[in-house]
Amino acid sequence: MERVKEVIVVEGRYDKNALSQVVDAVILETSGFGIFKDSQKQKLFRTLAETKGLIVLTDSDGAGFVIRNFIKGCTDPKTVKHAYIPDIYGKERRKSTPSKEGKLGVEGMRPAVLLEALRRARASFEGKAPAEAAAPISKADLYALGLSGGANSAEKRKALLRQLDLPERLTADGLLDVLNALMSREEFLRLQL
């Protein structure tokens, strides 16, 4: 599995699941059209675009292009790459009927197609992560600091999200992904929680 340096933005959780089978990367969801009203997530995308770079990988239907263009408009174009999947007609396995336009989305693409889309977008591939790489922030770190698994964990996570000016609806797993994209484990452990 190849590692991608940039943060990849997809429309929803099924797209994220499909892509996470192909690459090791921070993958965030727009929640479909939910991105339009979520100013915190928009700000997060801008921050990640400036610090790590962003790759937008949406479906090839009209809705996917509306979402892509919205992200393009609220981020610095120099910090965003665009990956495109081909128009392949069919139906995803989990759905009973094809989409409105009859095209497969990111979730319905074969792994080779997704990798090729990222290569054409000039994603920064690192290959396999080196063994000597610094340890990432882990679920154990969140637990040790009372941010998960405890009686007041949800409140502590919300306070941290406010402190870091991150979207309040990030799950513990989403928080972990974003923290690892924004800072090292050492920087995280130095935060005043």
Backbone as a printed PyTorch tensor [residue, N CA C, xyz], in Angstrom:
tensor([[[  0.8510,  -1.1810,   0.0000],
         [  0.0000,   0.0000,   0.0000],
         [  0.8920,   1.2380,   0.0000]],

        [[  0.5890,   2.1380,  -0.8890],
         [  1.3900,   3.3530,  -0.9990],
         [  0.8330,   4.4420,  -0.0950]],

        [[  1.7370,   5.2630,   0.3980],
         [  1.3580,   6.3590,   1.2830],
         [  1.3070,   7.6570,   0.4750]],

        [[  0.2450,   8.4300,   0.6840],
         [  0.0810,   9.7170,   0.0060],
         [  0.2630,  10.8130,   1.0430]],

        [[  1.1150,  11.7910,   0.7330],
         [  1.4020,  12.8780,   1.6810],
         [  0.2220,  13.8230,   1.8780]],

        [[ -0.4720,  14.1580,   0.7900],
         [ -1.5710,  15.1070,   0.8790],
         [ -2.7820,  14.4900,   1.5810]],

        [[ -3.6630,  15.3590,   2.0470],
         [ -4.9470,  14.9360,   2.5960],
         [ -5.9030,  14.7820,   1.4120]],

        [[ -6.6390,  13.6700,   1.3830],
         [ -7.5720,  13.4120,   0.2840],
         [ -8.9920,  13.6780,   0.7780]],

        [[ -9.7440,  14.4170,  -0.0090],
         [-11.1350,  14.7410,   0.3300],
         [-12.0520,  13.9850,  -0.6190]],

        [[-12.9890,  13.2300,  -0.0370],
         [-13.9920,  12.4880,  -0.8020],
         [-15.3780,  12.8980,  -0.3150]],

        [[-16.4110,  12.4370,  -0.9990],
         [-17.7700,  12.8540,  -0.6500],
         [-18.3080,  12.1810,   0.6140]],

        [[-18.1530,  10.8780,   0.7360],
         [-18.7970,  10.1920,   1.8540],
         [-18.0190,   9.0040,   2.3710]],

        [[-18.6140,   8.3210,   3.3540],
         [-17.9100,   7.2420,   4.0560],
         [-17.6250,   6.0370,   3.1820]],

        [[-18.4880,   5.7330,   2.2050],
         [-18.2240,   4.5830,   1.3380],
         [-17.0540,   4.8770,   0.4000]],

        [[-16.9440,   6.1300,  -0.0340],
         [-15.7860,   6.5350,  -0.8310],
         [-14.5170,   6.4120,   0.0050]],

        [[-14.5930,   6.8770,   1.2440],
         [-13.4480,   6.8050,   2.1480],
         [-13.0340,   5.3570,   2.3780]],

        [[-14.0090,   4.4790,   2.5960],
         [-13.6980,   3.0620,   2.8110],
         [-13.0070,   2.4590,   1.5990]],

        [[-13.5140,   2.7540,   0.3940],
         [-12.9180,   2.2100,  -0.8260],
         [-11.4840,   2.7070,  -0.9880]],

        [[-11.2650,   3.9910,  -0.7760],
         [ -9.9410,   4.5770,  -0.9690],
         [ -8.9460,   4.1080,   0.0870]],

        [[ -9.4200,   3.8920,   1.3030],
         [ -8.5090,   3.4530,   2.3700],
         [ -8.0150,   2.0280,   2.1480]],

        [[ -8.6520,   1.2840,   1.2480],
         [ -8.1740,  -0.0480,   0.8720],
         [ -7.0070,   0.0510,  -0.1180]],

        [[ -6.8170,   1.2450,  -0.6940],
         [ -5.8580,   1.4320,  -1.7740],
         [ -4.6170,   2.2080,  -1.3310]],

        [[ -4.8160,   3.2550,  -0.5260],
         [ -3.6930,   4.0990,  -0.1120],
         [ -3.7320,   4.3550,   1.3910]],

        [[ -2.5650,   4.6420,   1.9190],
         [ -2.4250,   5.0650,   3.3040],
         [ -2.3450,   6.5820,   3.2670]],

        [[ -3.4160,   7.2250,   3.7260],
         [ -3.4760,   8.6890,   3.6820],
         [ -4.5350,   9.1540,   4.6640]],

        [[ -4.4860,  10.4280,   4.9790],
         [ -5.5830,  11.0320,   5.7240],
         [ -6.6820,  11.2900,   4.6980]],

        [[ -7.8540,  10.6990,   4.9290],
         [ -8.9780,  10.8220,   4.0070],
         [-10.1400,  11.4170,   4.7790]],

        [[-10.6250,  12.5550,   4.3250],
         [-11.7370,  13.2390,   4.9860],
         [-12.9390,  13.3140,   4.0590]],

        [[-14.1250,  13.3600,   4.6660],
         [-15.3740,  13.3890,   3.9140],
         [-15.9680,  14.7930,   3.9210]],

        [[-16.6570,  15.1190,   2.8280],
         [-17.3880,  16.3940,   2.7710],
         [-18.7830,  16.2500,   3.3570]],

        [[-19.2310,  15.0250,   3.5950],
         [-20.6200,  14.7400,   3.9680],
         [-21.5350,  15.2070,   2.8440]],

        [[-21.1130,  14.9410,   1.6280],
         [-21.8850,  15.3440,   0.4590],
         [-22.0470,  16.8500,   0.4210]],

        [[-23.2790,  17.2970,   0.2260],
         [-23.5440,  18.7300,   0.1740],
         [-23.4540,  19.3820,   1.5530]],

        [[-23.2440,  18.5940,   2.5980],
         [-23.1000,  19.1400,   3.9480],
         [-21.9600,  20.1420,   4.0580]],

        [[-20.9740,  20.0490,   3.1820],
         [-19.8340,  20.9660,   3.1950],
         [-20.2740,  22.4090,   2.9620]],

        [[-21.3860,  22.6030,   2.2400],
         [-21.8290,  23.9560,   1.9080],
         [-22.1570,  24.7850,   3.1380]],

        [[-22.6800,  24.1510,   4.1790],
         [-23.1010,  24.8860,   5.3730],
         [-22.1480,  24.7070,   6.5460]],

        [[-21.1060,  23.9300,   6.3700],
         [-20.1950,  23.6240,   7.4770],
         [-18.9430,  24.4950,   7.3910]],

        [[-19.0260,  25.6840,   7.9630],
         [-17.9020,  26.6260,   7.8710],
         [-16.6700,  26.1020,   8.6080]],

        [[-16.8740,  25.3240,   9.6520],
         [-15.7260,  24.7680,  10.3690],
         [-14.9620,  23.7770,   9.4920]],

        [[-15.6960,  22.9300,   8.7710],
         [-15.0380,  21.9640,   7.8940],
         [-14.3590,  22.6850,   6.7320]],

        [[-14.9760,  23.7420,   6.2260],
         [-14.3510,  24.5300,   5.1630],
         [-13.0180,  25.1010,   5.6490]],

        [[-13.0250,  25.6230,   6.8730],
         [-11.7990,  26.1770,   7.4420],
         [-10.7530,  25.0840,   7.6290]],

        [[-11.1950,  23.9080,   8.0760],
         [-10.2810,  22.7730,   8.2380],
         [ -9.6470,  22.4180,   6.8990]],

        [[-10.4350,  22.3520,   5.8360],
         [ -9.8950,  22.0350,   4.5140],
         [ -8.8780,  23.0820,   4.0820]],

        [[ -9.1570,  24.3620,   4.3410],
         [ -8.1940,  25.4200,   3.9930],
         [ -6.8840,  25.2430,   4.7630]],

        [[ -7.0070,  24.9600,   6.0620],
         [ -5.8130,  24.7740,   6.8970],
         [ -4.9920,  23.5820,   6.4190]],

        [[ -5.6680,  22.4650,   6.1600],
         [ -4.9630,  21.2710,   5.6950],
         [ -4.3590,  21.4880,   4.3130]],

        [[ -5.0520,  22.2240,   3.4700],
         [ -4.5150,  22.5240,   2.1370],
         [ -3.2140,  23.3000,   2.2510]],

        [[ -3.1610,  24.2520,   3.1890],
         [ -1.9560,  25.0640,   3.3710],
         [ -0.8210,  24.2900,   4.0200]],

        [[ -1.1510,  23.3640,   4.9280],
         [ -0.0960,  22.6580,   5.6670],
         [  0.3490,  21.3540,   5.0120]],

        [[ -0.5940,  20.6060,   4.4260],
         [ -0.2670,  19.2890,   3.8620],
         [ -0.5280,  19.1950,   2.3700]],

        [[ -1.3810,  20.0600,   1.8620],
         [ -1.8580,  19.9240,   0.4890],
         [ -3.1300,  19.0920,   0.4870]],

        [[ -3.9920,  19.3410,  -0.4780],
         [ -5.2880,  18.6770,  -0.5460],
         [ -5.4540,  18.0710,  -1.9250]],

        [[ -6.0400,  16.8810,  -1.9710],
         [ -6.4340,  16.2680,  -3.2360],
         [ -7.9380,  16.0520,  -3.1620]],

        [[ -8.6610,  16.6040,  -4.1090],
         [-10.1100,  16.4440,  -4.1540],
         [-10.4250,  15.3060,  -5.1180]],

        [[-11.1320,  14.2940,  -4.6100],
         [-11.5100,  13.1240,  -5.4080],
         [-13.0040,  12.8820,  -5.2090]],

        [[-13.8060,  13.4610,  -6.0870],
         [-15.2610,  13.3180,  -5.9850],
         [-15.7640,  12.4590,  -7.1470]],

        [[-17.0230,  12.0860,  -7.0620],
         [-17.6440,  11.3110,  -8.1340],
         [-17.6450,  12.1340,  -9.4210]],

        [[-17.8230,  11.4370, -10.5470],
         [-17.7950,  12.1260, -11.8410],
         [-19.1760,  12.5940, -12.2890]],

        [[-20.1420,  12.5360, -11.3910],
         [-21.4810,  13.0210, -11.7380],
         [-21.6070,  14.5130, -11.4410]],

        [[-22.7620,  15.0830, -11.7420],
         [-22.9820,  16.5120, -11.5410],
         [-22.7870,  16.9380, -10.1010]],

        [[-23.2970,  16.1500,  -9.1580],
         [-23.1590,  16.4880,  -7.7360],
         [-21.6880,  16.5220,  -7.3280]],

        [[-20.9050,  15.5670,  -7.8290],
         [-19.4820,  15.5410,  -7.5140],
         [-18.7670,  16.7920,  -7.9890]],

        [[-19.1530,  17.2790,  -9.1730],
         [-18.5200,  18.4890,  -9.6930],
         [-18.9710,  19.7380,  -8.9470]],

        [[-20.2040,  19.7590,  -8.4790],
         [-20.6660,  20.8920,  -7.6760],
         [-19.8510,  20.9650,  -6.3830]],

        [[-19.6530,  19.8170,  -5.7280],
         [-18.8670,  19.7650,  -4.4850],
         [-17.4190,  20.1540,  -4.7590]],

        [[-16.8510,  19.6070,  -5.8240],
         [-15.4550,  19.9140,  -6.2000],
         [-15.2760,  21.4150,  -6.4340]],

        [[-16.1900,  22.0040,  -7.1720],
         [-16.0820,  23.4320,  -7.4740],
         [-16.2560,  24.2930,  -6.2340]],

        [[-17.0890,  23.8450,  -5.3100],
         [-17.2490,  24.5850,  -4.0580],
         [-15.9300,  24.5720,  -3.2770]],

        [[-15.2980,  23.4060,  -3.1710],
         [-14.0110,  23.3070,  -2.4630],
         [-12.9560,  24.1430,  -3.1810]],

        [[-12.9790,  24.1090,  -4.4960],
         [-12.0400,  24.9100,  -5.2880],
         [-12.1930,  26.3930,  -4.9770]],

        [[-13.4370,  26.8190,  -4.7450],
         [-13.7050,  28.2230,  -4.4710],
         [-13.3660,  28.6640,  -3.0540]],

        [[-13.2830,  27.7280,  -2.1210],
         [-13.0180,  28.1480,  -0.7370],
         [-11.6060,  27.7840,  -0.2710]],

        [[-10.7360,  27.3690,  -1.1900],
         [ -9.3360,  27.0780,  -0.8490],
         [ -8.4280,  27.7820,  -1.8510]],

        [[ -7.1590,  27.8860,  -1.4950],
         [ -6.1730,  28.4660,  -2.4000],
         [ -5.8770,  27.4410,  -3.4980]],

        [[ -6.1320,  27.7690,  -4.7620],
         [ -5.9350,  26.8090,  -5.8510],
         [ -4.5180,  26.2410,  -5.9320]],

        [[ -3.5400,  26.9760,  -5.4340],
         [ -2.1540,  26.4970,  -5.4830],
         [ -1.9120,  25.3300,  -4.5310]],

        [[ -2.8020,  25.1410,  -3.5620],
         [ -2.6010,  24.1040,  -2.5480],
         [ -3.5010,  22.8800,  -2.7600]],

        [[ -4.2500,  22.8830,  -3.8710],
         [ -5.2130,  21.8100,  -4.1140],
         [ -4.9330,  21.1290,  -5.4530]],

        [[ -4.9500,  19.8040,  -5.4280],
         [ -4.8430,  19.0010,  -6.6460],
         [ -6.2010,  18.3390,  -6.8670]],

        [[ -6.5160,  18.0670,  -8.1220],
         [ -7.8010,  17.4610,  -8.4400],
         [ -7.5920,  16.1190,  -9.1260]],

        [[ -8.1470,  15.0750,  -8.5250],
         [ -8.1020,  13.7270,  -9.0910],
         [ -9.4860,  13.4180,  -9.6510]],

        [[ -9.5050,  12.8660, -10.8510],
         [-10.7660,  12.5810, -11.5290],
         [-10.8710,  11.1040, -11.8550]],

        [[-12.0510,  10.5360, -11.5730],
         [-12.3120,   9.1610, -11.9790],
         [-13.0260,   9.2050, -13.3230]],

        [[-12.8900,   8.1370, -14.1200],
         [-13.5560,   8.1310, -15.4270],
         [-15.0590,   7.9030, -15.2910]],

        [[-15.7790,   8.2360, -16.3450],
         [-17.2130,   7.9470, -16.4030],
         [-17.3740,   6.4650, -16.7360]],

        [[-17.7360,   5.6900, -15.7300],
         [-18.0060,   4.2630, -15.9270],
         [-19.4440,   4.0430, -15.4780]],

        [[-20.2350,   3.5140, -16.3780],
         [-21.6500,   3.3050, -16.0690],
         [-21.8500,   1.9660, -15.3830]],

        [[-22.7410,   1.9840, -14.4120],
         [-23.0320,   0.7650, -13.6680],
         [-23.7050,   1.1070, -12.3530]],

        [[-23.6990,   0.1360, -11.4400],
         [-24.3570,   0.2860, -10.1430],
         [-23.4350,  -0.2750,  -9.0700]],

        [[-23.2850,   0.4810,  -7.9700],
         [-22.4950,  -0.0140,  -6.8500],
         [-23.1960,  -1.2180,  -6.2170]],

        [[-22.4140,  -2.1360,  -5.6860],
         [-22.9700,  -3.3680,  -5.1130],
         [-23.9500,  -3.1140,  -3.9780]],

        [[-23.7080,  -2.1150,  -3.1700],
         [-24.5680,  -1.8980,  -2.0020],
         [-25.9010,  -1.2370,  -2.3600]],

        [[-26.0210,  -0.7320,  -3.5750],
         [-27.2280,  -0.0150,  -3.9820],
         [-28.1640,  -0.9230,  -4.7880]],

        [[-29.4590,  -0.6630,  -4.6520],
         [-30.4350,  -1.4720,  -5.3940],
         [-30.6450,  -0.9410,  -6.8140]],

        [[-30.3590,   0.3470,  -7.0330],
         [-30.5020,   0.9400,  -8.3680],
         [-29.2840,   1.8110,  -8.6610]],

        [[-29.0160,   2.0550,  -9.9320],
         [-27.9010,   2.9430, -10.2780],
         [-28.1800,   4.3760,  -9.8090]],

        [[-27.1460,   5.1890,  -9.7950],
         [-27.3000,   6.6030,  -9.4360],
         [-28.1430,   7.2960, -10.5020]],

        [[-28.5240,   8.5260, -10.2250],
         [-29.3700,   9.2950, -11.1410],
         [-28.7740,   9.3500, -12.5470]],

        [[-27.4520,   9.5550, -12.6290],
         [-26.7920,   9.6300, -13.9370],
         [-26.3070,   8.2720, -14.4240]],

        [[-26.4240,   7.2420, -13.5670],
         [-26.0300,   5.8950, -13.9580],
         [-24.5420,   5.6170, -13.9060]],

        [[-23.7770,   6.5290, -13.3040],
         [-22.3180,   6.3820, -13.2460],
         [-21.8760,   5.8220, -11.9000]],

        [[-20.7990,   5.0540, -11.9250],
         [-20.1940,   4.5860, -10.6850],
         [-19.4900,   5.7540, -10.0130]],

        [[-19.5570,   5.7910,  -8.6880],
         [-18.8400,   6.8020,  -7.9380],
         [-17.4900,   6.2810,  -7.4990]],

        [[-16.8170,   7.0280,  -6.6730],
         [-15.4990,   6.6280,  -6.1640],
         [-15.5880,   5.2470,  -5.5180]],

        [[-16.6490,   4.9970,  -4.7610],
         [-16.7720,   3.7120,  -4.0700],
         [-16.8630,   2.5270,  -5.0170]],

        [[-17.3100,   2.7490,  -6.2510],
         [-17.4680,   1.6560,  -7.2090],
         [-16.2650,   1.4210,  -8.1090]],

        [[-15.2270,   2.2160,  -7.9630],
         [-14.0430,   2.0970,  -8.8130],
         [-13.1240,   0.9670,  -8.3440]],

        [[-12.4730,   0.3370,  -9.3010],
         [-11.4610,  -0.6740,  -8.9670],
         [-10.2450,   0.0350,  -8.3630]],

        [[ -9.5060,  -0.6270,  -7.4950],
         [ -8.3220,  -0.0060,  -6.8790],
         [ -7.3420,   0.5800,  -7.8920]],

        [[ -7.1170,  -0.1160,  -9.0020],
         [ -6.1650,   0.3810, -10.0110],
         [ -6.6390,   1.7060, -10.6060]],

        [[ -7.9390,   1.8710, -10.7620],
         [ -8.4890,   3.1090, -11.3170],
         [ -8.2710,   4.2560, -10.3320]],

        [[ -8.4930,   3.9880,  -9.0390],
         [ -8.2830,   5.0290,  -8.0230],
         [ -6.8140,   5.4400,  -7.9570]],

        [[ -5.9170,   4.4640,  -7.9860],
         [ -4.4790,   4.7820,  -7.9650],
         [ -4.0800,   5.6060,  -9.1810]],

        [[ -4.5860,   5.2330, -10.3400],
         [ -4.2680,   5.9790, -11.5600],
         [ -4.7920,   7.4120, -11.4880]],

        [[ -5.9840,   7.5970, -10.9260],
         [ -6.5350,   8.9470, -10.7730],
         [ -5.6320,   9.7940,  -9.8820]],

        [[ -5.1270,   9.1990,  -8.8040],
         [ -4.2210,   9.9290,  -7.9040],
         [ -2.8860,  10.2190,  -8.5820]],

        [[ -2.3890,   9.2770,  -9.3650],
         [ -1.1200,   9.5080, -10.0890],
         [ -1.2670,  10.6400, -11.0980]],

        [[ -2.3780,  10.6360, -11.8320],
         [ -2.6070,  11.7000, -12.8280],
         [ -2.7380,  13.0640, -12.1570]],

        [[ -3.2240,  13.0750, -10.9180],
         [ -3.3500,  14.3430, -10.1770],
         [ -2.0090,  14.7720,  -9.5760]],

        [[ -0.9890,  13.9650,  -9.7860],
         [  0.3560,  14.2060,  -9.2440],
         [  0.3920,  14.1770,  -7.7170]],

        [[ -0.2900,  13.1910,  -7.1720],
         [ -0.2320,  12.9740,  -5.7230],
         [  1.2180,  12.6880,  -5.3460]],

        [[  1.6040,  13.0800,  -4.1450],
         [  2.9600,  12.8360,  -3.6530],
         [  2.9830,  11.4980,  -2.9330]],

        [[  3.4620,  10.4790,  -3.6400],
         [  3.5540,   9.1470,  -3.0530],
         [  4.8720,   8.9970,  -2.3150]],

        [[  4.8070,   8.4180,  -1.1340],
         [  6.0180,   8.1850,  -0.3380],
         [  6.4590,   6.7400,  -0.3980]],

        [[  5.7020,   5.8610,  -1.0100],
         [  5.9930,   4.4460,  -0.9290],
         [  5.6100,   3.9620,   0.4480]],

        [[  6.2100,   2.9030,   0.8790],
         [  5.8960,   2.3920,   2.2120],
         [  6.5450,   3.2740,   3.2570]],

        [[  5.8370,   3.4560,   4.3620],
         [  6.3630,   4.2910,   5.4450],
         [  7.6190,   3.6430,   6.0220]],

        [[  8.6850,   4.4160,   6.1880],
         [  9.9080,   3.8490,   6.7460],
         [  9.7080,   3.4240,   8.2000]],

        [[ 10.4160,   2.3790,   8.5850],
         [ 10.2850,   1.8410,   9.9450],
         [ 10.7070,   2.8600,  10.9950]],

        [[ 11.6570,   3.7530,  10.6380],
         [ 12.1590,   4.7080,  11.6180],
         [ 11.3220,   5.9940,  11.6950]],

        [[ 10.2030,   6.0120,  11.0060],
         [  9.3490,   7.2000,  11.0410],
         [  8.8670,   7.4600,  12.4700]],

        [[  8.6620,   8.7230,  12.7820],
         [  8.2010,   9.1020,  14.1150],
         [  6.8470,   8.4750,  14.4030]],

        [[  6.6320,   8.1260,  15.6330],
         [  5.3740,   7.5050,  16.0390],
         [  4.2270,   8.5000,  15.8820]],

        [[  3.1190,   8.0500,  15.3090],
         [  1.9710,   8.9460,  15.1710],
         [  1.2100,   9.0510,  16.4900]],

        [[  0.3190,  10.0120,  16.5520],
         [ -0.6020,  10.1240,  17.6820],
         [ -1.5290,   8.9150,  17.5910]],

        [[ -1.7530,   8.2370,  18.6940],
         [ -2.5210,   6.9960,  18.6740],
         [ -3.7860,   7.1050,  19.5200]],

        [[ -4.6390,   6.1060,  19.3870],
         [ -5.8340,   6.0300,  20.2180],
         [ -5.4330,   5.9230,  21.6890]],

        [[ -4.3140,   5.2550,  21.9370],
         [ -3.8280,   5.1380,  23.3180],
         [ -3.4740,   6.5100,  23.8840]],

        [[ -2.9200,   7.3950,  23.0500],
         [ -2.6140,   8.7550,  23.4990],
         [ -3.8990,   9.4960,  23.8630]],

        [[ -4.9220,   9.3580,  23.0200],
         [ -6.2040,  10.0040,  23.3160],
         [ -6.7750,   9.4760,  24.6300]],

        [[ -6.6770,   8.1750,  24.8210],
         [ -7.1890,   7.5640,  26.0490],
         [ -6.4020,   8.0550,  27.2690]],

        [[ -5.0750,   8.0680,  27.1450],
         [ -4.2180,   8.4820,  28.2710],
         [ -4.4890,   9.9220,  28.6930]],

        [[ -4.8730,  10.7590,  27.7390],
         [ -5.1560,  12.1580,  28.0420],
         [ -6.6320,  12.4040,  28.3540]],

        [[ -7.4070,  11.3160,  28.4520],
         [ -8.8180,  11.4450,  28.8030],
         [ -9.7050,  11.9160,  27.6760]],

        [[ -9.2170,  11.8300,  26.4350],
         [ -9.9960,  12.2930,  25.2850],
         [-10.8650,  11.1980,  24.6800]],

        [[-10.7210,   9.9740,  25.1630],
         [-11.5850,   8.8770,  24.7220],
         [-11.6630,   7.8410,  25.8290]],

        [[-12.7800,   7.1460,  25.8540],
         [-12.9490,   6.0420,  26.7910],
         [-13.2530,   6.4050,  28.2260]],

        [[-13.4100,   7.6730,  28.5390],
         [-13.6600,   8.0900,  29.9160],
         [-15.0130,   8.7610,  30.0750]],

        [[-15.3600,   9.0100,  31.3130],
         [-16.6640,   9.6020,  31.6230],
         [-16.8460,  10.9790,  30.9820]],

        [[-15.8140,  11.7960,  30.9670],
         [-15.9190,  13.1560,  30.4240],
         [-15.1770,  13.3240,  29.0990]],

        [[-14.9300,  12.2160,  28.4120],
         [-14.1220,  12.2650,  27.1870],
         [-14.7410,  13.1500,  26.1090]],

        [[-16.0430,  13.0360,  25.9290],
         [-16.6990,  13.8250,  24.8730],
         [-16.5350,  15.3140,  25.1340]],

        [[-16.6890,  15.7280,  26.3880],
         [-16.5240,  17.1440,  26.7320],
         [-15.0790,  17.5930,  26.5350]],

        [[-14.1310,  16.7320,  26.9150],
         [-12.7130,  17.0820,  26.7350],
         [-12.3590,  17.1860,  25.2530]],

        [[-12.9140,  16.2720,  24.4380],
         [-12.6670,  16.3520,  22.9920],
         [-13.2440,  17.6390,  22.4200]],

        [[-14.4590,  17.9920,  22.8470],
         [-15.0660,  19.2370,  22.3640],
         [-14.2230,  20.4500,  22.7460]],

        [[-13.6800,  20.4440,  23.9580],
         [-12.8200,  21.5570,  24.3910],
         [-11.5590,  21.6140,  23.5260]],

        [[-10.9740,  20.4570,  23.2390],
         [ -9.7820,  20.4170,  22.3850],
         [-10.1240,  20.9020,  20.9750]],

        [[-11.2560,  20.4630,  20.4570],
         [-11.6730,  20.8990,  19.1230],
         [-11.8350,  22.4200,  19.0770]],

        [[-12.4140,  22.9870,  20.1240],
         [-12.5500,  24.4590,  20.1850],
         [-11.1760,  25.1100,  20.2710]],

        [[-10.3020,  24.5530,  21.1230],
         [ -8.9540,  25.1070,  21.2980],
         [ -8.1900,  25.1230,  19.9750]],

        [[ -8.3560,  24.0610,  19.1780],
         [ -7.6400,  23.9560,  17.9070],
         [ -8.4410,  24.5210,  16.7330]],

        [[ -9.6460,  25.0420,  17.0230],
         [-10.5250,  25.6130,  16.0000],
         [-10.8330,  24.5900,  14.9070]],

        [[-11.2520,  23.3860,  15.3550],
         [-11.6070,  22.3010,  14.4520],
         [-13.1120,  22.0570,  14.5200]],

        [[-13.6810,  21.4020,  13.4990],
         [-15.1270,  21.1340,  13.5060],
         [-15.5550,  20.3230,  14.7200]],

        [[-16.6280,  20.7300,  15.3610],
         [-17.0720,  20.0840,  16.5940],
         [-17.6260,  18.6850,  16.3680]],

        [[-17.9750,  18.3410,  15.1500],
         [-18.5690,  17.0310,  14.8900],
         [-17.5340,  15.9620,  14.5440]],

        [[-16.2640,  16.2590,  14.6580],
         [-15.2550,  15.2360,  14.3900],
         [-15.3860,  14.1150,  15.4140]],

        [[-15.3910,  12.8880,  14.9280],
         [-15.3920,  11.7360,  15.8280],
         [-13.9900,  11.5820,  16.4070]],

        [[-13.8330,  10.6620,  17.3530],
         [-12.4990,  10.4090,  17.9210],
         [-11.5460,   9.9470,  16.8190]],

        [[-12.0180,   9.0690,  15.9180],
         [-11.1670,   8.6110,  14.8160],
         [-10.8470,   9.7450,  13.8540]],

        [[-11.8370,  10.5780,  13.5570],
         [-11.6020,  11.7280,  12.6840],
         [-10.6260,  12.7020,  13.3070]],

        [[-10.7690,  12.9110,  14.6100],
         [ -9.8460,  13.7820,  15.3370],
         [ -8.4260,  13.2460,  15.2340]],

        [[ -8.2830,  11.9450,  15.3900],
         [ -6.9660,  11.3160,  15.3090],
         [ -6.3350,  11.5620,  13.9410]],

        [[ -7.1150,  11.3800,  12.8690],
         [ -6.6080,  11.6270,  11.5170],
         [ -6.1540,  13.0720,  11.3460]],

        [[ -6.9740,  14.0040,  11.7920],
         [ -6.6610,  15.4250,  11.6280],
         [ -5.4530,  15.8150,  12.4760]],

        [[ -5.3950,  15.3420,  13.7100],
         [ -4.2400,  15.6610,  14.5600],
         [ -2.9480,  15.1700,  13.9290]],

        [[ -2.9650,  13.9490,  13.3830],
         [ -1.7560,  13.4140,  12.7480],
         [ -1.3920,  14.1710,  11.4850]],

        [[ -2.3680,  14.7910,  10.8300],
         [ -2.0780,  15.6020,   9.6460],
         [ -1.5190,  16.9660,  10.0190]],

        [[ -1.9120,  17.4810,  11.1860],
         [ -1.5360,  18.8450,  11.5700],
         [ -0.2920,  18.9410,  12.4360]],

        [[  0.0300,  17.8860,  13.1930],
         [  1.1350,  18.0090,  14.1510],
         [  1.7860,  16.6660,  14.4340]],

        [[  2.9540,  16.7390,  15.0090],
         [  3.6500,  15.5260,  15.4230],
         [  3.1030,  15.0670,  16.7790]],

        [[  3.4430,  13.8680,  17.1560],
         [  3.0060,  13.3490,  18.4590],
         [  3.5800,  14.2110,  19.5820]],

        [[  4.8120,  14.6420,  19.4240],
         [  5.4570,  15.4810,  20.4530],
         [  4.7230,  16.8120,  20.6090]],

        [[  4.3530,  17.4260,  19.4910],
         [  3.5960,  18.6840,  19.5560],
         [  2.2400,  18.4620,  20.2330]],

        [[  1.6080,  17.3570,  19.9070],
         [  0.3180,  17.0450,  20.5270],
         [  0.4500,  16.8870,  22.0350]],

        [[  1.4630,  16.1650,  22.4660],
         [  1.6320,  15.9030,  23.8970],
         [  1.9860,  17.1810,  24.6690]],

        [[  2.5010,  18.2060,  23.9530],
         [  2.8280,  19.4720,  24.6080],
         [  1.6270,  20.4080,  24.7200]],

        [[  0.5100,  20.0700,  24.0730],
         [ -0.6790,  20.9220,  24.1420],
         [ -1.1490,  21.0470,  25.6020]],

        [[ -1.6560,  22.2090,  25.9200],
         [ -2.2240,  22.4420,  27.2540],
         [ -3.6800,  22.0110,  27.2280]],

        [[ -3.9460,  20.8100,  27.7220],
         [ -5.3310,  20.2820,  27.6950],
         [ -6.0030,  20.4950,  29.0170]]])
